[in-house]
């Protein structure tokens, strides 16, 4: 089936009522921003973060108009350990505890291996994999006495080969492995760790780092003949953060209509 229209937006059902969440890379129109909105619609209080301070401030103002008193923001570069510590300390100081963390920060790009520089490789790995590690570690240190839920953002390219994506695919495969291993260690703290693995969720930042030809090719490979809306991925993150997934940990959930 091709060119199936996106479904109607799903209203909130109070699945995260009274819970406090930190969401990284949550400024703007991507998966992080959509997740922040969905969490607020489900009753959570959110601390959103992003390396882009201006966009973060704008998104905080937008969300605060709709959800007064439930949104805070703090800039954070996930490649900087001091900033990561400050982000998670702020969440605990503001609300007394931390219930949910969504590690969404990642960096992509397009380059053939023969042309890829060490800097290109290292930058993608440091944001996408090392950044997830830093935030995951910070979250576990603060959740080990209270329990909680962590959701990481991986990608189907961690499973499926795609030319010119070696750095991003390696980083996302690392996020998957990190998720599984962390879940085994976190279980004793009552912390669940899972991940989503989207195939193609369209947002303005993706357009900047991906060619039009590649986007068309990727879209055509989807069973529905369309890309996912960011909120469709956010819905699965809500599920993993909620009590409906209480027996799931160490899982990587594909959010995709792409053929294997």
N, C-alpha and C positions, 0 to 999 in steps of 0.2 A: 504494500500500500504506500502511495506517495502523496506528498503535499497535504498531509493531514494538518488541519489548523490546531493551534495550541488550545488546550481546554480553558474553561473559565477559571478565574482566580479562586482559590479555595479560601474561605474565611477562617478566622481563628476559632479554636475550640478550647482555649484555656489550658493547653497541655503543659505549659511551663509556668503556671501561675506561682508567683512569689519567689521564683528562682533568679539567681544572679549569674550573668554570663559575660565572658570576655570574648570578643570576636576580632581577629586580626585582619588586616587588609579589608576594612569594612567601609571605606569611603567610596562613594560613587555608585555606579550602576551594575557592578559585577555580582558574583555569588556572595561575597562578604556583605555587601550592602543589602542584597535581597534577604540574606539570613538575618541581619539585624532587624529588618522590618518584620519578618515572619516571627522572630522571637518576641518582639514587642506585641504583635498581634496575639501571640499565645500567652501573654501575661508576664513575661520575664522583664527584669531590669537588665540593661545592657551597658557595658563599657566597650565602646568601639575604638579601634585603633587603626592607624595607617601611617606609613612613612611620609605621605603627602599631607602636610599639616593644613594647607589651605582647603583642599578638597574635604578633609576630615571635618574641619570646622563648619563648612557649608552643609555637609550631610548631618552633622549633629544638630544644627539649627533647624533643618528641614524636619528631622524626626521628632525633635523636641516640641515643635508646634503641634504635631499630631499626638504625641505621647508625653505630655509635660511631666517632669519629675522622674521619668523612667530611663533617661538617656544621659550618659556622660561620655566624654571622649578624651583620649590622651595619645598624642603622636608617639609612634614607636617604630624604630628600624630594627627588624628582627635579626639583623646581622650584628647588632650591638648588645652585648650581654647586660650592660648597665641599664640600658633602656628597657630591656625585657624584664629585668628584676623590678624596675620602677613601675611598669605597667601592672604586674601582678600584685605588687604591694598595694598599689592604689585601689585595686578591686577589693582586696580584703579590708583595707582601712575604711573604704566607703560603705561597705555593706556587712562587714563582720565575717563574711565567708565567701567562698567561690564555689558555685555549683556546676557550671558548664564552661568549657573552653572550646572554641572553634578555631583551629589553626588553619587559616585560609591563605596566609601570605605565600606567594609564589612568584616566580619570574620565568618567563619563557623567552623564545627567540627562535630564529630559523638560520641554520648554518650547516653546511656540509662538514663532515669531520676533517677532510683534507684542508679545509679553509679555516677551521675553528682555532681560535687562539686560546692559550692557557687562561687568559683573563675572561673570555666569554664562558668557558667551561666553569671556572671557579665561581664566577658571579652567580650563575644560575644555581649551582649546587649550594652556595652559601645562603642564598635567600630561601630556596625551595626546600632543601633537605636540612641543612644546618639550622636554619631559622625555625623549622618545625621542631627539631630536637631541642633547641634552647627554650622554646615556649612550652613544649611538653614537659621538660625537666622542671621548669619553674612552676607549672601547674601542679605536677605531682608533689612537689615539695610543700605546697600549700594545701593540697587536698588529702594528704595521707592520714590526717586525723579526723577528717570530716566526710570523706567520700566525695563522689562527683562523677561527671561524665566528660570525656574529651572526644572531640570529633576532628579528625584531620582531613584535609582535602588532597586527594591523590589525583590520578587521571588514568584513563584507559590506555594511554601510551606507556604506562608502566607495565602493561601486559602485551600490547600489540606493537609490532614494529612500524615505525614511520620514518621515512627519510628526512634528514635535516633536523631531527629532534633528539639526537643522541644525548645531549646534556640534560634536556628537560625530562626525557624518558628515564634516564638513569636516576635523576633526582626523585621522580615520582615513584619509581620502583623502590627506591630507598625509603620513601615515606610509607609505602605499604609494609615493607619488612619491619620498619621501626614501629609501626602501629601494632603488628602482631606480637613483637617481642615485648613492647611496653605493656601490652594488655596482660601478659603473663605475670609481670612484676607488679602491676598495679592492682591485681585482683585482691591481694591480701589487704589493701587499703580500702576496699570497697569502691574502687574507681574503675569504670568501664572505659575502654579506649577502642574506638572504631574509626573507620574512614569511609568517605564517599569517593567514587571514582567516575567523574563525569566524562562523557565523550566530547560533546560540543555544546557549550552554553555560550550564546552570543552576548557580547557586551562591547562597549567602545574600545576598551584597552586591548582586547583580542585583535580587533581590526588593525590596530597600529603595528602589531608585531607579526601579522600573518598575511600572506599575499591573498589577493582576491581569488586567484586560480585555486589555491589550496583550500580556501574556505568553501568554494563551490564544490570541489571534489569531496571534501569531508561531509558537507551537507547531503550530497547525493548518496553517500554510503549509509546514511541513516534510514532505518526502515520507514519512518514517518515522512521522510523527504524534507525535514526541517531540523533546525537546531533547537536545543532546549532553551526555554526561558530560564534566566537565573533563579527565579522563584521556584521552578520545578525541582532544581537541585536543592534549594533551601528547604523545601518540604521534606526531603529525605533526611536532611540534617536535623530538622525538628523531630522527626521520628526517632533518630538515633539518640537525640538528647533527652527524649521523653521516657516516661515509664513504660511505654508500649514496647520498648526494645530491651527490657530489663534483664533478659538472659543472654544478650548478645555482647560479646567482647572479642577483640582481635579480628573482627570481620572487616572486609573491604567490600562495600556494596557498590556495584556498578549502577550508575544512573545514565542509562544509555539505551538507544534503540539501534545501535550499530551492529552490523553483522560481524560474527567472529572471524 
